Amino acid sequence: MKILLAPALIILLFSCKSSNTHPQIVIETNLGKIEAELYPDKAPKTVAAFLSYIDSGFYKNSSFYRVVFDEAMSNDDDAGVIQGGIWQSNNAKAEKLPGIPHESPKQTGLTHTSGTLSLARTTAGSANSEFFICIGDQSNYDDSKTLNPDGLGYAAFGKVISGMSIVRKIHQQPSNGEAFLKPVVILDIHRQ
């Protein structure tokens, strides 16, 4: 009996280890669910901060409030990003959060392909709770000096694995410039 339990225990340990390598999250919105995996092996500081915000319940009743259309950077007619976080629902908390040390695409090897989750920022180390999801390949977010004078790009840290149709649906909501006329509610973000 002991001989049979040992292989089962080894298999269980390896399956638990591999499931923790890329934690998975669910972004529940009023338009549907988006599932993503995160890459702590490549962007450890960014993923740790994002997961701490999730575990603290920061994203309950937050929103996707910003949309960017960027057809020139992609062959995709719907190319661009949707940005969300706690800025509109809890601006005071967002302003008090410390900046996350910047992990550039050059450091991590993560690029802004379609479905990439990345942190919004103004300067290196200023990103915190606000994030965006790429629609279409957006290599301009990797190191473009037109987007950031420092040329360090944005900190990519995860990728949508299910629900890109919901991301596109959010991207297509009515907007005025870069602001959605009616923000898309993020009911919650939680670990899967």
Secondary structure, 3 states (H helix, E strand, C coil): CHHHHHHHHHHHHHHHHHHHHCCEEEEEECCEEEEEEECCCCCHHHHHHHHHHHHCCCCCCEEEEEEEECHHHCCCCCCEEEEEECCCCCHHHHHHCCCCCCCCHHHHCCCCCCCEEEECCCCCCCCCCCEEEEECCCCHHHHCCCCCCCCCCCCEEEEEEECHHHHHHHHCCCEECCEEEEEEEEEEEEEC
